[in-house]
Amino acid sequence: MSPWQFRAYLAAGTFLALLYILGGEVTRAVVYGTAGVCAWAAILTGVRRQRPRPAAAWWLILAAVQASTTGDLVMGLRTWLFPDSTGLLGAESMIYLLSYPLLAAALTAIVRSRSEGRDRGVAIDSAIVACALGLPLWLVAVAPVLSEPGQPVGILLLRLAFPLGDVALLTLLARLLAGGGTRNVSLCLLLAAVCGWLAGDVVNAVLAERGALETYWGGALYCLSYTAFGAAALHPSMPGLTTAAGAPASRLTTRRLTVLAGLSLLAPVLLLGQALTGRQVQAVPVGVACVVLFLLVVARMAGLTRQVERQARELADLAARDGLTGVGNRRAWDVRLLSAVTAAHRTGQPLTVALLDLDHFKRFNDTYGHQAGDHLLKGAAAAWLDVLRRDDVLYRYGGEEFGLILPGAGGDDALRLVERLGEVVPSGQSFSAGIASLDGAETPDDLVARADAALYRAKADGRARARLATAA
């Protein structure tokens, strides 16, 4: 569809809504039916031409619009031809009611296709929006029905089904708004269509409460809703409506926080408004809404707190880990060594450190390339981790040099362990090692200095060997 055809469709739909308001009873019936049939045709055309994936949501939207307009047809038959038919009245209500689960299923399919897995933050944000906006809908549409005495149970349930269906649609609409995914013209039109549908229900509920249902002003909103459904299907951006988000949708931006804060205050504001204007205070639904909103906000803050704590732990872990080999880095070595030396001084248990330096690593890099050198470092670290005991800890000390902290190991035990490490070095390479056991009350720096001196003796003696450090 070309841009001018799309704009012509929108203009025609707006004109029908205006004609519905200005026309007489017969004109309104004709206009209303025309808007519904045009929506059928537009949705069907959009799905067949643009072939969205998945297309199930659009077929469900088409079915919902068809059910609604079929209900309009039955209502017309009952009004004009069979005014006393209770059977048509029941059929009309059931057909109208069928459109709600169909539209809810369509919105659910769209939400799932736009979501990359479950997001607890988005779910809570959606619940806050739905609870805050559902309260006025409850006060306008549900509370008046419940306050009427002497209603048969079947009639009461049928009358409650429509506003409860609106609450379900409102919840899904909030989930669609709070979630991620591509924000395009088709999405905006779909949101406008659902909002027009809900607004029409609210307007009719208010008019029914005032005894003015015969004016049926909500019909103009339904006409606009039909037009928006059709326009959403015809717009070229329609296939992108079900594209999943590329970034987390639960990020609490300033805009989202402002909206959520305002909606959270809606319930107490309504309560104050009822009290200050002298109206009957509906304390139970407003109080329940306040409690639910409070608990949802607490749950959201708790989730954010856990997220911050988890990210802090992840950052701390990244800061202490070598990016290439995955073992601890020099910073983590310094912290762990100080802790190990302090514990050894306190308990008297033996402690040994070893420095391992890959032999001729620069020549290996020059011969095979730096990528091969990186593979050697990673392979060596992985192979050594498989040999070490549970309490032994491996660190990348710097460059091609690694450090070992061996709690509870003496010098001879460490020497045998290092010899086993020499047997698993990848690519037939070797390393030189210096080993030093904690002696007396020496500091971590003194301990490392003795291991380093032993490492230099191993290199001087021809490499590919380990040497024990002399006593402190």
C-alpha positions as CSV (number, residue, x, y, z in Angstrom):
1,M,0.0,0.0,0.0
2,S,1.3,3.4,-1.0
3,P,1.6,6.2,1.6
4,W,-1.3,8.2,0.1
5,Q,-3.5,5.1,0.2
6,F,-2.7,4.5,3.8
7,R,-3.4,8.2,4.7
8,A,-6.7,7.9,2.7
9,Y,-7.7,4.9,4.8
10,L,-7.0,6.8,8.1
11,A,-8.9,9.8,6.8
12,A,-11.9,7.7,5.8
13,G,-11.9,6.0,9.2
14,T,-11.8,9.4,11.0
15,F,-14.6,10.7,8.8
16,L,-16.8,7.6,9.6
17,A,-16.3,8.3,13.4
18,L,-17.3,11.9,12.9
19,L,-20.3,10.9,10.8
20,Y,-21.3,8.5,13.5
21,I,-21.4,11.3,16.1
22,L,-23.3,13.7,13.8
23,G,-25.7,11.2,12.1
24,G,-29.0,9.8,13.2
25,E,-29.8,6.4,14.5
26,V,-29.9,4.7,11.1
27,T,-26.8,6.5,10.0
28,R,-24.9,5.4,13.1
29,A,-25.8,1.8,12.5
30,V,-24.6,1.9,8.8
31,V,-21.4,3.8,9.7
32,Y,-20.6,1.4,12.5
33,G,-21.0,-1.6,10.3
34,T,-19.0,0.0,7.5
35,A,-16.1,0.7,9.9
36,G,-16.0,-2.9,11.1
37,V,-16.1,-4.4,7.6
38,C,-13.3,-2.0,6.5
39,A,-11.3,-3.2,9.4
40,W,-11.8,-6.8,8.3
41,A,-10.6,-6.0,4.9
42,A,-7.6,-4.0,6.0
43,I,-6.4,-6.6,8.4
44,L,-6.8,-9.4,5.9
45,T,-5.0,-7.4,3.2
46,G,-2.2,-6.5,5.5
47,V,-1.6,-10.1,6.6
48,R,-1.7,-11.5,3.1
49,R,0.6,-8.8,1.6
50,Q,3.1,-8.3,4.4
51,R,3.2,-11.9,5.7
52,P,4.3,-11.2,9.3
53,R,6.0,-14.0,11.3
54,P,4.3,-15.2,13.3
55,A,1.0,-14.3,11.8
56,A,-1.2,-16.0,14.5
57,A,-1.6,-12.7,16.4
58,W,-3.1,-10.9,13.4
59,W,-5.5,-13.7,12.7
60,L,-6.7,-13.5,16.3
61,I,-7.1,-9.7,16.0
62,L,-9.1,-10.3,12.8
63,A,-11.3,-12.8,14.7
64,A,-11.8,-10.4,17.6
65,V,-12.9,-7.6,15.3
66,Q,-15.2,-10.1,13.4
67,A,-16.8,-11.2,16.7
68,S,-17.4,-7.6,17.8
69,T,-19.0,-6.6,14.5
70,T,-21.0,-9.8,14.5
71,G,-22.3,-8.8,17.9
72,D,-23.2,-5.4,16.4
73,L,-25.2,-7.2,13.7
74,V,-27.1,-9.3,16.2
75,M,-27.8,-6.2,18.3
76,G,-29.2,-4.5,15.1
77,L,-31.5,-7.5,14.5
78,R,-32.7,-7.4,18.0
79,T,-33.2,-3.6,18.0
80,W,-34.9,-3.3,14.7
81,L,-36.7,-6.6,14.0
82,F,-37.0,-8.6,17.2
83,P,-37.0,-6.2,20.2
84,D,-38.5,-8.8,22.5
85,S,-36.2,-11.7,21.8
86,T,-34.3,-12.8,24.9
87,G,-32.5,-15.4,22.8
88,L,-30.9,-12.7,20.6
89,L,-30.0,-10.7,23.7
90,G,-28.1,-13.6,25.1
91,A,-26.5,-14.4,21.8
92,E,-25.4,-10.7,21.4
93,S,-23.8,-10.7,24.8
94,M,-22.0,-14.0,24.3
95,I,-20.7,-12.9,20.9
96,Y,-19.5,-9.6,22.2
97,L,-17.8,-11.4,25.1
98,L,-16.0,-13.8,22.7
99,S,-14.0,-10.8,21.3
100,Y,-12.2,-10.3,24.6
101,P,-10.4,-13.6,24.9
102,L,-9.6,-13.4,21.2
103,L,-8.0,-10.0,21.5
104,A,-6.3,-11.0,24.8
105,A,-4.8,-14.1,23.0
106,A,-3.6,-11.8,20.2
107,L,-1.9,-9.4,22.6
108,T,-0.3,-12.4,24.5
109,A,1.1,-13.7,21.3
110,I,2.6,-10.3,20.4
111,V,4.1,-9.9,23.9
112,R,5.7,-13.4,23.7
113,S,7.2,-12.8,20.3
114,R,8.7,-9.5,21.4
115,S,10.2,-10.8,24.6
116,E,13.5,-12.6,24.9
117,G,12.7,-14.8,27.8
118,R,11.0,-13.9,31.1
119,D,11.9,-10.6,32.7
120,R,10.7,-10.2,36.3
121,G,11.3,-6.4,36.3
122,V,9.0,-6.0,33.2
123,A,6.4,-8.2,34.7
124,I,6.3,-6.1,37.9
125,D,6.2,-2.8,36.0
126,S,3.3,-4.1,34.0
127,A,1.5,-5.2,37.1
128,I,2.0,-1.7,38.6
129,V,0.5,-0.1,35.4
130,A,-2.4,-2.5,35.3
131,C,-3.2,-2.2,39.0
132,A,-3.1,1.6,38.9
133,L,-5.2,2.0,35.8
134,G,-7.4,-0.9,36.6
135,L,-8.6,0.9,39.8
136,P,-10.5,3.7,38.0
137,L,-11.9,1.1,35.6
138,W,-13.1,-0.9,38.6
139,L,-14.7,2.1,40.2
140,V,-16.5,3.1,37.0
141,A,-17.5,-0.2,35.5
142,V,-17.5,-2.9,38.2
143,A,-18.5,-1.2,41.5
144,P,-21.9,0.0,40.1
145,V,-22.7,-3.5,38.9
146,L,-21.9,-5.0,42.3
147,S,-23.9,-2.3,44.1
148,E,-27.2,-3.2,42.4
149,P,-29.2,-5.6,44.6
150,G,-31.4,-8.5,43.6
151,Q,-29.6,-9.5,40.4
152,P,-29.7,-13.1,39.2
153,V,-26.3,-14.7,39.5
154,G,-26.1,-15.4,35.8
155,I,-26.9,-11.8,34.8
156,L,-24.4,-10.5,37.4
157,L,-21.6,-12.7,36.1
158,L,-22.4,-11.8,32.5
159,R,-22.3,-8.1,33.3
160,L,-19.1,-8.4,35.3
161,A,-17.4,-10.4,32.4
162,F,-17.1,-7.3,30.2
163,P,-15.3,-5.0,32.7
164,L,-13.1,-7.9,33.9
165,G,-12.3,-8.5,30.2
166,D,-11.3,-4.8,30.0
167,V,-9.0,-5.3,33.1
168,A,-7.4,-8.3,31.3
169,L,-6.8,-6.3,28.2
170,L,-5.4,-3.4,30.2
171,T,-3.0,-5.8,31.9
172,L,-1.7,-7.1,28.6
173,L,-1.5,-3.6,27.2
174,A,0.6,-2.6,30.2
175,R,2.9,-5.6,29.5
176,L,3.2,-4.6,25.9
177,L,4.1,-1.0,26.8
178,A,6.6,-2.0,29.6
179,G,8.3,-4.7,27.5
180,G,11.0,-4.3,24.9
181,G,10.9,-4.8,21.2
182,T,10.8,-2.6,18.1
183,R,8.8,0.6,18.6
184,N,7.3,1.5,15.3
185,V,4.1,3.1,13.7
186,S,2.3,-0.3,13.6
187,L,2.8,-0.7,17.4
188,C,1.5,2.8,18.1
189,L,-1.6,2.2,16.0
190,L,-2.2,-1.2,17.7
191,L,-1.9,0.5,21.1
192,A,-4.3,3.2,20.0
193,A,-6.8,0.6,18.8
194,V,-6.8,-1.2,22.1
195,C,-7.0,2.0,24.0
196,G,-9.9,3.1,21.9
197,W,-11.6,-0.2,22.6
198,L,-11.2,0.2,26.3
199,A,-12.2,3.8,26.3
200,G,-15.4,2.9,24.4
201,D,-16.2,0.4,27.1
202,V,-15.6,2.9,29.9
203,V,-17.7,5.6,28.2
204,N,-20.6,3.2,27.7
205,A,-20.3,2.1,31.3
206,V,-20.5,5.7,32.5
207,L,-23.5,6.4,30.2
208,A,-25.2,3.2,31.4
209,E,-24.8,4.3,35.0
210,R,-26.4,7.7,34.2
211,G,-29.2,6.1,32.2
212,A,-28.1,7.5,28.8
213,L,-27.0,4.3,27.0
214,E,-29.2,5.0,24.1
215,T,-26.9,7.8,22.9
216,Y,-24.1,5.2,22.6
217,W,-21.3,7.7,22.4
218,G,-18.8,5.0,22.8
219,G,-19.6,3.9,19.3
220,A,-17.4,6.7,17.9
221,L,-14.5,5.4,19.9
222,Y,-15.1,1.8,18.6
223,C,-15.1,3.2,15.0
224,L,-11.8,4.8,15.6
225,S,-10.6,1.6,17.2
226,Y,-11.6,-0.5,14.2
227,T,-9.8,2.0,11.9
228,A,-6.6,1.8,14.0
229,F,-6.6,-2.0,13.9
230,G,-6.8,-1.9,10.1
231,A,-4.2,0.8,9.9
232,A,-1.8,-1.1,12.1
233,A,-2.1,-4.1,9.7
234,L,-1.6,-2.0,6.6
235,H,1.4,0.0,7.7
236,P,4.7,-1.2,6.2
237,S,6.2,-1.5,9.7
238,M,3.7,-4.2,10.6
239,P,6.1,-7.2,10.2
240,G,8.5,-5.6,12.7
241,L,5.9,-5.5,15.4
242,T,6.9,-9.0,16.6
243,T,10.6,-8.3,16.6
244,A,12.2,-9.1,19.9
245,A,14.1,-6.5,21.9
246,G,17.8,-6.1,21.5
247,A,18.4,-4.6,24.9
248,P,17.0,-5.4,28.4
249,A,13.5,-3.9,28.7
250,S,13.6,-3.8,32.5
251,R,16.2,-1.0,32.7
252,L,14.7,1.6,35.0
253,T,15.1,4.8,33.1
254,T,14.2,8.2,34.5
255,R,11.1,8.3,32.2
256,R,9.9,4.8,33.3
257,L,10.6,5.7,37.0
258,T,8.5,8.9,36.7
259,V,5.6,7.1,35.1
260,L,5.6,4.3,37.7
261,A,5.8,6.8,40.5
262,G,2.9,8.8,39.2
263,L,0.8,5.7,38.7
264,S,1.6,4.4,42.2
265,L,0.2,7.7,43.6
266,L,-3.1,7.3,41.6
267,A,-4.9,5.2,44.2
268,P,-4.3,7.5,47.2
269,V,-5.1,10.5,44.9
270,L,-8.5,8.9,44.0
271,L,-9.2,8.3,47.7
272,L,-8.4,11.9,48.6
273,G,-10.6,13.1,45.7
274,Q,-13.5,11.1,46.9
275,A,-13.2,12.4,50.4
276,L,-12.7,16.0,49.5
277,T,-15.6,16.1,47.0
278,G,-18.0,14.6,49.4
279,R,-18.6,11.4,47.3
280,Q,-19.0,8.0,48.8
281,V,-15.6,6.8,49.7
282,Q,-15.0,3.3,48.2
283,A,-12.4,2.3,50.8
284,V,-12.2,-1.4,50.0
285,P,-11.1,-1.4,46.4
286,V,-8.9,1.7,46.8
287,G,-7.3,0.2,50.0
288,V,-6.6,-3.1,48.2
289,A,-5.1,-1.2,45.3
290,C,-2.9,0.8,47.6
291,V,-1.6,-2.4,49.4
292,V,-1.0,-4.2,46.0
293,L,0.8,-1.2,44.6
294,F,3.0,-0.9,47.7
295,L,3.9,-4.6,47.6
296,L,4.7,-4.3,43.9
297,V,7.0,-1.3,44.4
298,V,8.8,-3.1,47.2
299,A,9.2,-6.2,45.0
300,R,10.6,-3.9,42.2
301,M,13.1,-2.2,44.6
302,A,14.1,-5.6,46.0
303,G,14.7,-6.9,42.5
304,L,16.8,-3.8,41.6
305,T,18.8,-4.2,44.8
306,R,19.6,-7.9,44.0
307,Q,20.5,-6.9,40.4
308,V,23.0,-4.2,41.7
309,E,24.5,-6.7,44.2
310,R,24.9,-9.3,41.5
311,Q,26.5,-6.9,39.1
312,A,28.8,-5.7,41.9
313,R,29.9,-9.3,42.5
314,E,30.4,-9.9,38.8
315,L,32.5,-6.7,38.5
316,A,34.6,-7.7,41.5
317,D,35.1,-11.1,39.9
318,L,36.1,-9.6,36.6
319,A,38.5,-7.2,38.3
320,A,40.2,-10.1,40.0
321,R,40.4,-12.4,37.0
322,D,42.8,-12.5,34.1
323,G,40.9,-11.9,30.8
324,L,42.9,-14.3,28.7
325,T,43.4,-17.4,30.9
326,G,40.5,-17.1,33.3
327,V,42.6,-17.6,36.4
328,G,43.2,-14.9,39.0
329,N,45.3,-11.9,38.1
330,R,48.1,-10.1,40.0
331,R,45.7,-8.1,42.1
332,A,43.9,-11.2,43.3
333,W,47.3,-12.8,43.9
334,D,48.3,-10.0,46.3
335,V,45.1,-10.2,48.2
336,R,45.1,-14.0,48.5
337,L,48.7,-14.2,49.4
338,L,48.4,-11.7,52.2
339,S,45.4,-13.7,53.6
340,A,47.3,-17.0,53.3
341,V,50.4,-15.7,55.0
342,T,48.4,-14.2,57.8
343,A,46.5,-17.5,58.3
344,A,49.7,-19.5,58.2
345,H,51.3,-17.2,60.9
346,R,48.2,-17.7,63.1
347,T,47.8,-21.5,62.7
348,G,51.4,-22.5,62.1
349,Q,50.4,-24.5,59.1
350,P,52.9,-24.7,56.2
351,L,52.5,-22.5,53.2
352,T,54.5,-22.6,49.9
353,V,54.4,-20.4,46.8
354,A,55.8,-21.2,43.4
355,L,56.5,-18.9,40.4
356,L,56.3,-20.6,36.9
357,D,57.8,-19.0,33.9
358,L,57.3,-20.5,30.4
359,D,60.7,-21.0,28.8
360,H,61.5,-19.1,25.6
361,F,58.0,-17.7,25.3
362,K,59.2,-14.7,23.2
363,R,60.8,-17.0,20.7
364,F,57.6,-19.1,20.6
365,N,55.6,-16.0,19.8
366,D,58.0,-14.8,17.1
367,T,58.0,-18.3,15.5
368,Y,54.3,-19.1,15.7
369,G,52.6,-15.8,16.2
370,H,51.0,-14.0,19.1
371,Q,47.7,-15.9,18.7
372,A,49.6,-19.2,19.1
373,G,51.2,-17.7,22.2
374,D,47.8,-16.8,23.6
375,H,46.6,-20.4,23.0
376,L,49.7,-21.7,24.8
377,L,49.0,-19.5,27.9
378,K,45.3,-20.6,28.0
379,G,46.2,-24.2,27.4
380,A,48.8,-24.3,30.1
381,A,46.5,-22.7,32.6
382,A,43.7,-25.2,31.8
383,A,46.1,-28.2,32.0
384,W,47.6,-27.1,35.3
385,L,44.2,-26.5,36.9
386,D,43.4,-30.2,36.2
387,V,46.4,-31.3,38.1
388,L,46.3,-29.0,41.2
389,R,44.7,-30.0,44.5
390,R,41.4,-28.5,45.7
391,D,43.1,-25.9,47.9
392,D,45.8,-24.9,45.5
393,V,45.3,-21.7,43.6
394,L,46.8,-20.6,40.2
395,Y,47.3,-17.0,39.2
396,R,48.7,-15.2,36.2
397,Y,51.5,-13.3,37.8
398,G,52.3,-11.3,34.6
399,G,53.2,-11.9,31.0
400,E,54.2,-15.6,30.6
401,E,54.7,-16.0,34.4
402,F,52.2,-17.7,36.7
403,G,52.1,-18.0,40.5
404,L,50.9,-20.8,42.7
405,I,49.7,-20.5,46.3
406,L,49.8,-24.0,48.0
407,P,48.3,-24.0,51.5
408,G,49.4,-26.9,53.7
409,A,52.2,-27.9,51.4
410,G,55.9,-28.1,52.3
411,G,58.8,-27.5,49.9
412,D,59.2,-31.2,48.9
413,D,55.4,-31.6,48.3
414,A,55.4,-28.4,46.1
415,L,58.5,-29.7,44.2
416,R,56.7,-32.9,43.3
417,L,53.6,-31.1,42.3
418,V,55.5,-28.7,40.0
419,E,57.2,-31.6,38.3
420,R,53.7,-33.0,37.5
421,L,52.7,-29.7,36.1
422,G,55.8,-29.8,33.8
423,E,54.5,-33.0,32.2
424,V,51.2,-31.4,30.9
425,V,52.5,-28.2,29.3
426,P,50.9,-28.0,25.8
427,S,52.8,-27.9,22.5
428,G,55.9,-29.6,24.0
429,Q,56.9,-26.5,25.9
430,S,58.5,-26.3,29.3
431,F,58.8,-23.9,32.2
432,S,61.2,-22.9,34.9
433,A,60.0,-22.7,38.5
434,G,61.1,-21.2,41.8
435,I,59.6,-22.5,45.0
436,A,59.7,-21.0,48.5
437,S,58.1,-22.1,51.7
438,L,57.1,-19.6,54.4
439,D,59.9,-19.4,57.0
440,G,59.1,-17.8,60.3
441,A,57.4,-14.4,60.4
442,E,58.5,-13.2,57.0
443,T,56.2,-11.0,54.9
444,P,54.5,-11.9,51.7
445,D,57.0,-9.7,49.8
446,D,59.9,-11.5,51.3
447,L,58.4,-14.9,50.5
448,V,57.8,-13.9,46.8
449,A,61.3,-12.5,46.6
450,R,62.8,-15.8,47.7
451,A,60.7,-17.7,45.1
452,D,61.8,-15.2,42.5
453,A,65.4,-15.7,43.3
454,A,64.9,-19.5,43.0
455,L,63.3,-19.0,39.6
456,Y,66.3,-17.1,38.4
457,R,68.6,-20.0,39.6
458,A,66.4,-22.5,37.7
459,K,66.8,-20.4,34.5
460,A,70.5,-20.0,35.1
461,D,70.9,-23.8,35.5
462,G,69.5,-24.4,32.0
463,R,65.7,-23.9,32.3
464,A,63.0,-26.6,32.3
465,R,63.5,-27.3,35.9
466,A,62.4,-26.2,39.4
467,R,64.5,-24.9,42.3
468,L,63.7,-24.6,46.0
469,A,64.6,-21.3,47.6
470,T,67.1,-21.1,50.3
471,A,66.0,-20.4,53.9
472,A,65.1,-16.9,54.9
